[in-house]
Amino acid sequence: MARVAFIGLGNMGGGMAANLAKNGHDVRAFDLSQDALDRAKAAGCLPAASAAEAVAGAEAIVTMLPAGKHVEAVYTDTLLDGAEAGAILIDCSTIDVDTARRVAAAATARGLMAVDAPVSGGIAAANAGTLTFMVGGTQQAFERAEPFLSDMGKAVIHAGGAGAGQAAKICNNMLLGATMIATCEAFALAEKLGLDLQNFYDIASVSSGQSWSMTSYCPVPGVGPESPADRDYQGGFAAPLMLKDLRLAMEAAGSTGADTPMGKRAAELYEAFVAGAGADKDFSGIIETLR
Ligand code: NAD
């Protein structure tokens, strides 16, 4: 088993680092928060006093940080100089494609290997080790990263060169944001038309309107499998994180000249939801603004 550095032990990183330790790796963990370090220690990781201490001697360096600016700062301040030759750098944060490509190029220029490997699946999947990883990088870098990612997830898919993991992630989540809103408004209209919502679910879930937003994550309480709707829209995937991903998608659409009218509207609707009642709700709670 390998020595692994893990930087960023928050909601997602805490569970991911714990799974690496559970799978026998020697995990040197670092976070700015003492609470996070204490939890990592309880989960079998060895807390480090600094990012530099965590990365010294590590074969793999995993980062799970809030946004592109944090990733770039940690890479520039510590990783690029502190990583051992031959180490694989694995960034699992959700960040913009341009920053992902820039940090990967900087790593390559120093003779290091790097992948972007953002995840699908929330805190529960991070804890359970059932995340899906979408990976951007060379074939060689993918092969180096794959065993570590497999210890934290159920699926590891190579999406293409540097930045391709982030590109797949934001396209997927733009689709998710738009289909969730479309699912919510269909149920709201069905209700106004006097349909029984369980009956409408039974019809649409086996008809052409079916989607993951409906059949795995139904936004209507008491309809479909258990979902955050059944817990007053608590837990699950927080609306501010959906908004973050939609903003990244709009940034990417702007820089590539892609026309994404549904994604743009979804971003506007989540912007309004998060500014109001949705600040601490699951993203499916947006149905309350449409019902
Ligand atoms: P979080 O805010 O809970 O955790 C981030 C951690 O990084 C914090 O503990 C913070 O102290 C630490 N940190 C920040 N700067 C640091 C630095 N310079 N050095 C060391 N540690 C530092 O966030 P999260 O929910 O764990 O999300 C992490 C990433 O995963 C984000 O990019 C998010 O978009 C993505 N993501 C989250 C979810 C989810 O459901 N929470 C799902 C998929 C993807």
Boltz pocket constraint, residues with backbone or C-beta under 6 A from the ligand:
constraints:
  - pocket:
      binder: B
      contacts: [[A, 7], [A, 8], [A, 9], [A, 10], [A, 11], [A, 12], [A, 13], [A, 30], [A, 31], [A, 32], [A, 33], [A, 36], [A, 51], [A, 64], [A, 65], [A, 66], [A, 67], [A, 70], [A, 73], [A, 74], [A, 92], [A, 93], [A, 94], [A, 95], [A, 119], [A, 120], [A, 121], [A, 122], [A, 123], [A, 236], [A, 237], [A, 238], [A, 241], [A, 244]]
      max_distance: 6.0
